Amino acid sequence: MTTPTSSSTATHDVETLIAERIPGYSLAAPFYLSKDAFDLDIAAVFATHWIFVATIAEIPEPGDFVTVEIGSYSIIVVNDDDGVRALHNVCRHRGARVLLDPRGSVGNLVCGYHQWTYATDGALLHAPDQPPGFDSNCFGLKRINVRTVDGLIFVCLADEPPTDFDDVATRIAPYFTAHQLHRMKVAAQEDIIEEGNWKLVMENNRECYHCEGNHPELTQTFFPTYGYAPDQIPARLRNAHARFLAAEAELDKACTQRDMPFAAIEELSNRPSGFRIQREALDGAGESYTRDGSAACRRLVGELDNPRMGRLTLHMQPNTWMHFLSDHAITFAALPIAPDRTLVRTTWLVHEEAAEGIDYDLAKLTDVWQHTNAQDSALVARAHTGITSPAYTPGPYAPNEYQVNDFVTWYVSRLDAYLRR
């Protein structure tokens, strides 16, 4: 095998870079640094696949909205009387942004430039001073495909979204049933601008090879053996692996008694809507993502009657990971801004009737992932800065980074499919 060498967009086009990619190695530098590659990522990945953008808890009432930026796209996600709508945030008059706020509540959608007014389904209601014969039906806000899966909201900018999402939704929905996301509320939300390419954000999330020494808060409850094959556990982690096996046996028994699915389904690289879902045990007290593993909220969510139900984790290509626990849920959305900047939005959700200061302490609820997010942000910036060096060449993934390789394999396959249309 020949060791990959660095490339520049001056001498290599994307097709060549795809052809030269060696499986099991990281990507060539232009994939992370080039503006042309970034623009292709938006067109081939973010504008053609299902993208996680929010939860129903963020827009619980009719008229509630959030705006989401994906590259140069701006999207309105709004609770309409007939369900969730997704609309391009572009006025049909002269293209101004209709809504400027990141979230809020409206009766109608009113563009502040010339007061063109739209219903929450996008229909044009009022356009001042138009000539006779003006047909308002031709000038509604452009609609975007939107799907909800047990309260998780996904959008697809393409006219023809990937059809395999129906299969994915059917298979993952039973895992969320007991948590009842539609009966949760937002306890906190935090946006971080990470100084790195969106793929580095996702790659960093897809492995725990870096967790030891970098995530002291997280590894109090997140087993550091994640990603290792049973026969490849290092000697230093064997005690942790023994705890993991005992905790997994207890969790499997609890799930079986409650008829809750827990087994892994992993199809990360071989389909347009790549995903992985599994319920796994936590270390420490085994209840939640806190420093000692004890529950962060006294009020359990949904139908759960036992705090020791581990973490239900969903990974979905290309931009999300999330954890559902017995006492709260945490969702993450990575949204590309520029080749070297990515917004990571973290949302903590609790039972709709849980009271801050009584049922939960907000600082304890958010502590572990606030620290982990900050640490990951620094690692992503460190990686992006390193890749800018002419000395960078793609390096090999370790066996316990197999999900990183799956992500990169998926990404390259989606670019290739787009370019071959």
Secondary structure, DSSP 8 states (H G I E B T S, - for coil): --------TTT--HHHHHHH--TTB---HHHHH-HHHHHHHIIIIITTS-EEEEEGGGS-STTEEEEEEETTEEEEEEEETTEEEEEES--TTT---S--SSEEE-SSEE-TTT--EE-TTS-EEE-TT--TT--GGG-S--EEEEEEETTEEEEE-SSS--TTHHHHHHHHHHHHGGG-GGGEEEEEEEEEEESS-HHHHHHHHT--TTTTTT-TTGGGTS-TTTT--GGG--GGGHHHHHHHHHHHHHHHHHHHHTT---S-EEESSSSTT-EEEEEE--STTSSSSSSSS--SBSS--TT---S---EEEEEETTTEEEEE-SS-EEEEEEEEEETTEEEEEEEEEEETT--BTTTB-HHHHHHHHHHHHHHHHHHHHHHHHHHTSTT----B--GGGHHHHHHHHHHHHHHHHHHT-
